[in-house]
């Protein structure tokens, strides 16, 4: 299939040929949902931690003898029912990561890219460059390219001018191909690929 290449002034340039197996795939919603959920789960810290009765400092000595005092039996002052004691069912460090096979991950990304092409949310530019790291210049460029809503700009390599210009824009993000993920693709309303970045993605998903 062919995808039209847009110039930086907004005019349409020559189309480029791309693989149907990557940009014309059937949309597999259950697979995409599974991969996106797994990616979000892997980002959770799982660092919540509390102390149980054995972790709390102190409580090694029995507070009073077992019998004859008239009080309830007690073996430690760090019991969960005592003030200053440990938690009965404490939160512990947890790993929320879910296993996703490499083939599943790549199939989900291919499915997302194909759906973006069908919805005209993916655009390709020869090269996305700014002469200076100015937010105003980037805003004018996005206006010419008719990129609206949440915009994701994908470049082949780190571009300092683009990255610095996008820092002051709430709904604009610049990423290299190596940092591309399914959540960023799904959440973006307009996605701009440089030609080289698109080829790199195509080669990585073959």
Secondary structure, DSSP 8 states (H G I E B T S, - for coil): -EEEEE-TTS-EEEEEE--HHHHS----HHHHHHHHHHHHHHT---------TTTSS---S-SS-SSSSSS---S-TT-TTSTT---TT------------HHHHHHHHHHHHHHHHHTT-EEEES----SS--HHHHHHHHHHTT--SSEEEEESS--HHHHHHHTT-TTEEEEEGGG--HHHHHH-SEEEEEHHHHHHHHHHT-
